[in-house]
Amino acid sequence: ADAVPWAALASLKSLSRVDLSGNELTGLFVEPSTTPPTTNESIQTLTLARNAIEVIPEGFFSGMKGLRHLSLANNRLSELPRDLRRNSALELLDASGNKTIRAIPESFAELKMLQVLDLSDNAIDASGVPPVVLRESTSLHEICLRQNPARIEALRELDGWTAFDERRKKRADKALASRVMLGDNIFDEGAAAERFERY
């Protein structure tokens, strides 16, 4: 398929999960230049992974106010959609494996519910991590940057790292207190060892 007839999907008002992964999609609309005319606030999970999408049209996510989990993994994106800031419910964004994403948009600082940002296997160095996102995306406790040029030493020097690190440690302490098994990545500054090739 070349594109998704988004208006038809969005008209399904009880739809909460959409999985379009692995369909060789190159676009998101029948006519990529148009904005989806219909909104759908019930969609909580949208998976567009393993396609061939190069560009997310401006405004594509604007009608998805209930979106909590979004996967754009393993596409051909060179940048993240800046207008995601309008999706105030977003908790998890996976854009891993796009290879050429170089920066996190500063507008992500407005995503107050965002907890996990997986950008592994891209082209992000420390200059592509805006301090304002580390400081002001107040639920963010995990940033995955494995297989990126970013190095932990440079990230620690960023204004805002301390605020992010405190959130990460607080979450780890809470997990320990409740004896919940979360795996190894909770104890390594918000990223697995290989994420920064540090250990």
Disulfide bonds with the S-S distance in Angstrom:
none
